[in-house]
């Protein structure tokens, strides 16, 4: 039985996290003994892990770092204090922040305190860029190492020189879209021969089944329901969505725009909603293990992102045959054929507003999208075979 380790920051809401849970659910647990290491062992998708997965303890240093400063002083954790203050100072230094991604700054300091895992694996997999990628290289003993890149590497602003020495030590680099692969190998030319594409795993059967569960919208609203799913962070473009919402409301459309997700910009976005007086129109719902009930019930799905590694929520909206309006970030063209199975609009509030208006006003367009989406094969469950081939070839 092959011993396999997966490493990810957490299983909080997000496309990579959801994709990993799907992948782990499809593995043959009679063939593979699977450990999972999370630096924060919590999150929306944690209860969905298969029972066969062995969740490892958080490394001692990281666990200590999660305590407050008073605890560290009281328990004389002076090395931990020094590294924590060093990382904190560097993260606030504008010159350092300009040159390096926050995950790189953190790792440069925190790696000095993190111990190696005391177990040997046949294969170790870093399931996202950043800290998991660095950890697997420096802290894991494995016969073979693989890493995932599930973002637009260039736009994510990682320092290439810092990362090169890590990616050079992986046997395979997995990108989640053709565009991600192209961007990554342009930035890391030495990795060209070992970089391949494995799409995020999406199961139409599971999504359609979950979409019929109880729940969903409970407010009794009888107008147009717009839905967006994604973390509340800058790259998801919620500021543009709120402005587009304001424009639509001014023009007299009867609708509500709902958001499923949490993130660091929540307070800022809520303030923006208040400034535009949209409290009854642009509504933050929080997060759900099963967002598909809401997705099935919405009238229009909108993805206002600035960039995506792979639009997992768009794939899910396609499975449930929702009319989709998406901004023209690069990888959207791998998923949406403009005016055939959705609308691709300019990446600004006016473009989003005009796209939504067109879908609302033209029933024939909505029916055309529905017809074309119903004929598409959107599932990617067969991608698990590519993962298994990598594991087997040790």
N, C-alpha and C positions, 0 to 999 in steps of 0.2 A: 504494500500500500504506500503510495507516494505521499510524502509529507510536504504540505503546501502552506505557505504563509501569505496572507493578504494584509497590507498596511494602508490605513486611511485615517484622516484627521478625526472624523466622527461619522455618525449616521444621521446627522441633522438633515433638514429638508434640502434637496438639491439633486440635480440630474445625475452626477457621478455616484452619489450615495444610493439613489434609487436603482441605478443600473447595477451597482455591485450586489445589492440584495437580490435582484433578479438573476444575476450570474450565479451567485452562491446557491440559489434555489434549484438551478438546473444542473449543477454538478452531480456526478455519480458518487455518492458518499460511501459506497462500497469499495470504490477504487482509490479515493483520496481522503486522507486525514487532513482536515483543514483547520488551521488556526487563524484567528482574526485579531489584529492589534489596532486599537483606536487610541488616540492620544486624549480624547474626551469620550469616555465610554457611555454615551447617552445620545439621544436623538430620536427623531420622529419614527425612523424606520427600524430602530433596534428591536421592537417586538416582532418584526416580520422575518427576522433571521431564522433559517432552518435550525431545528434543535440539534442537528449533528455538528454545527459549527462550535468550535471551542474558542471562546472569547478570552484573550490573555489579559492578565493584570497590566494596568498602566505602569510603565517604567517608574521606578521609585523616585527618581529625580523630578520627573514631570508631575507626579502626584504631590510631592513636597512643594513644587513651584505654584501649585494651585491654591496653596494656603496663603493667608494674608501676611503682611510684613511683620505684624506683632507676633504671630505664631513662629515665624522664622527666627526672630530675635530671641524669643523666650526659649526656644529649643536649640539655640546656638548653631543654627544652620548657616554659618557664615559664608561658606563657599556658595551656597544657593543664593544668599543675599547679594553677594558680589556679582554673580553672573546675571541675576535678575536686574540689578541696577545698571549693569553694563549694557544689557539688551535694551532696557527702557531708555537710557540716555541716547543710544545709537538710533533708536526708532524715532526720537524727537529731533535728531540732528538733520536739518534740511539738506546738507551736503550728502550725507550718507543715504538718506531717503531718495534723493535724486538719482543715485547711482545703482541702488540695489532694491529688490523687492523685499517687503517686510519679512517674508518667510526666510529669505537668505540672511537678513540681518539677525533675526532670532536664532537661526541655526548656528551661525558663526560663534555666538556666545553659548547657547544652551547645550550644544554638542559636547562641550567640555565636561558637562556634569552627567550626561546620560550614559548609563551603562549598556554594554552589549547584551543581547539576548543569549541565554545559556543553552540554546537548543539548535541543532543543525537541521536544515531543511533541504529537500531536493530542489525546491523552487520557492523563491520569495518574490512577491509581486507588490510593487508600490502602485496603488490604484489612483493616485493623482500626483500632479507635479508639486514641487515645494517640499515641505517637511517629510512626507512619506518617502519621496525619492531620495533625499539625503540620508534618512534613517536606514533604509534598506542597504545602501552602499556601505555605510560606516559601522552599523550596529548589528547586522544580521550575517550569520554564517550560512551560506546556501550554495549548492552546486551550480545553480543557475539563477539569474536575476532578470526580471522584466519590469518595465515601468509603463504607466499609462500617461498620456498627455491629453487631457480632456478640455482644453481651452485653446483659444487663439494665442499661441505662445508669444508672438511679437507684441500684441496689444496688452498682454498681461504684464509686460515690462519687467521681465526677469533679466538679471545681469548675465549675459551669455558666457563671459569668461569664468564667472563663479560656477555656473552650471555645467560647463563643458567637462570638467574633470569627473563629475558624477555620471553624466550620460555616457561617457566613454567606458564606464565599467559595467554597463548593462548589455546583455546579449541581444535583447530585443526592446524596441520602443514602440508602443502601440498608440496610434492616433485614432480618435473616434470619428473622424470624417476625412475625406480626401483633401479638403482645404486645410484642415489642421495639419495633416501630413506635409503638405506643400510648404506651409508657413514654417513648420518646425525644421524641416531639412534645409530650408533657405537660411535659417538662423544657425543651425547646427549641421554644417555640411558633412562632417565626419560621421554623422549618424545615418546618412542616406541609405546605405545598404541594409541596415538592420531595422529600419522604420517601416511599419506596415499598418494597415487600417483594419480595425475591428469595431464595428458599429455598436453603440449602446444597445443592450438587449431589450426589446419591446415585445410583449406577448399580447396580441389582439384578443385571444381567448380569455386571458385573465382580466384584461382591462374591461372588456364588454361584460363579463360576469360581475365584476365589482361595481360597474356603473348602474346596475339594477338594484343595488342594496338600498335599504331605507336611508333617509337623510336628504341632504342637499339644501336648497334654499328654503328658508322657513318664514320669510317676511311677507308672503302673500302678494308681492308686487306683480302687476299684470302688464307691465311694459316690456321693452327690450332689455334682456339681461346680457351684459358684456362681461367676459371673464378673462383675467390674466393670472397665470401661475408662475411664480418665480421668486427668488430671494430678493429682499428689499435692499438692493445694492445699486451702485451707480450704473453698472453695465447693463442693467435690465431696463433702463430708460423710463422709470416711473415718473420722473419730472415732466417728460414730454407727454406721457399719458394723462397726467393731471391737467396739463394745459389744454390738451385735445378735448378732454372731458368738459372743461369750462366752455370751450368754443361750441361744442355740441349742445350744451345746455342753453347757452345764449340764443341758439337758433331754434329752440322750442321742442327738441326731440324728447320723447318720453322714454327714459332708459335709466338703468343703474349699472354702474361699473364696479365689479367685485374683484378683489385681489386675494389670492391664496398664497401666503408666504410670510416669512419673518426675516429680519435682517437689521444691520447696523444703521440703516437710514430711516427706520420706522418713525422716530420722533420728528425728524426733519420733514418727511413726507406728510405726516399728519398735520404739521404746522402749515405746510403748503396747501393742503386741502382746506384748512380753516381760512386761510387768506383768500382763497378763491370761493369761499362760501359753498363748498361742495359736500358738506358733512352728510347730507341725505342722498348723495349721488355717487360718490367715490368711496367705496366701503372696504375696509380691511377686515378680512374674515379670520386671519390667523393661519394655522397649518392643520392639515388633516392627513392621516395615514391613507385615506381613500378620497382623493380629490375627484375621482371619476364620476361620482354621482352629480357633483356640481357641473362638471364638464359636459356631461350628457344633457343636463337641463338648460345650459346656457344657449343663447341665440347666436352669439358671435364670440369667437375666441380671438384675442388680440395679443400679439407679441411685439412690444415696442422696444426691443433690445438694441443696444449699440453694437454688441458682438456676442456671439455664442460659439462654444466649441462644437456642439451639436444640439439642435433644438428638440430635446426630448419631449417637452410639453407639446410642441407642435406635432410630433409624431403621434402622440396620444390623442390630440384633437382630431387628427386625420382618421385615426381608427374609429372614433365616435362620429365621424362625418360632420364636424362642425364647420361652418363658414369661418375662414381664417383670414385675418388682416395682420400682416407682419411688416416690419421695417426692412429696408434693403441691406441688412448686414450680410456679409459675404456668403456664409454657409447656407443661408436661406434658400439659395438657388439649387441646392442639392435636394431640397424637400418640397419646395413650392414652385410650380410652373405658373407664372403670373397670368391671372385671368382664366386659368384652366381649373386648378384645384384650390385657389386662394388668391388674395391680392397682396402684392408687394408694393409698399408705398415709400415715399421719401422719409428719411430718418429725421423728422421734425414733427412738431405738434400739428401743423397744418396738414401735412401728408397723412398722418394718422386719422385726423378728423375727417378728411375728405374720403379716405378709404372706408371708414365705418359708415359714413353717410351713404355711400354708393351701395354697400351691402344692405343697409336698412331699406333703402328706397326701391331696390330692384329685386323683386321676388324671383324673376326668371334667372338672375345671376346666382342667387342662393340655391335654386333648384339645379342649376348647371353644375355648381360646385359639388352638391350632394351626389349627383349622378356620377361624376368623375371619381370622387373619393370612394364611393361604394364599389368601384371596379378595381381599386388599387390594392396591391398586396404590400402592406406596411410592416408586417411582422419581421423581426430580425432574430428569432429564437435560434436559427441555424448558426448564428455567430458563436454559440457555445462550442461548436465543433472546432473552430479555430483556436479557441482558448485551450481546449483539451489537447489538441495537437501540440501546442507549445509546452504544456505540462508533460506530455508523454515523451517528448523529444529531449529528455535529460540524459 
